[in-house]
């Protein structure tokens, strides 16, 4: 899967997290490109807000994060999640912890 990272014109209000890993879901654009569905977030609650909005076809908005399930989308049938990991060491730690249940880890 070739992924293009999009920088959206939004900012979020997030508190610090113990693990500096940022996440986003992936969407497939009309021209068949895979891109991040929204700017990468540290707060896992935003992922839940996006899933809730998509599944219930509604708009969720909190702390600058907005996801409108009527018009925004991501690949929900496979739950494609992408991570921004700040260092190779952190990547190896995360990979070792999740390898047993993921079919594919792409660096």
RAFENKA-V315824 format. One record per residue. SS is DSSP state (~ for helix, > for strand, _ for the rest). NEAR is the number of other C-alpha atoms within 8 Angstrom. D_FIRST is the distance of its C-alpha to the first C-alpha in Angstrom with 1 decimal. Layout:
BEGIN
ss = (SS,SS)
near = (NEAR,NEAR)
d_first = (D_FIRST,D_FIRST)
END
This chain:
BEGIN
ss = (_,_,>,>,_,_,_,_,_,_,_,_,_,_,_,_,_,_,_,_,>,>,>,>,>,>,>,>,_,_,_,_,_,>,>,>,_,_,_,_,>,_,_,~,~,~,~,~,~,~,~,~,~,~,~,_,_,_,>,>,>,>,_,_,>,>,>,>,_,_,_,_,_,_,_,_,_,_,_,_,>,>,>,>,>,_,_,~,~,~,~,~,~,~,~,~,~,~,_,_,_,_,_,_,_,_,_)
near = (3,5,8,8,6,8,6,6,4,7,6,8,7,7,5,4,7,4,4,8,9,11,12,14,14,13,11,11,8,5,5,6,10,12,12,15,11,9,10,10,10,10,10,8,6,9,10,8,11,12,8,10,15,14,7,7,9,10,10,12,9,6,7,9,12,8,12,13,14,9,5,9,8,9,11,6,4,5,7,8,8,9,9,8,10,8,6,7,6,9,10,8,8,8,9,7,7,8,9,5,5,7,5,4,7,3,2)
d_first = (0.0,3.8,6.2,9.8,12.6,15.5,19.0,21.0,24.8,25.6,26.9,27.6,30.6,29.4,31.6,30.8,28.9,29.6,26.1,24.5,20.9,19.4,17.0,15.4,13.7,10.7,11.7,10.8,13.3,15.8,14.4,11.0,9.2,7.5,10.2,12.4,15.1,17.9,18.9,18.3,21.3,23.3,25.2,23.7,26.2,24.2,21.3,24.1,25.4,22.2,21.9,25.7,25.5,22.7,24.5,27.9,27.1,28.9,28.7,28.7,29.8,30.8,31.3,29.5,26.4,26.3,24.0,25.4,24.2,25.9,23.7,20.8,17.9,14.8,12.9,16.0,15.9,13.3,14.2,10.9,12.5,11.6,14.4,16.2,18.4,21.4,21.9,20.9,23.8,22.6,19.1,20.9,23.2,20.6,18.6,22.0,22.9,19.9,18.8,21.2,19.6,15.8,14.1,11.4,11.7,9.4,11.7)
END
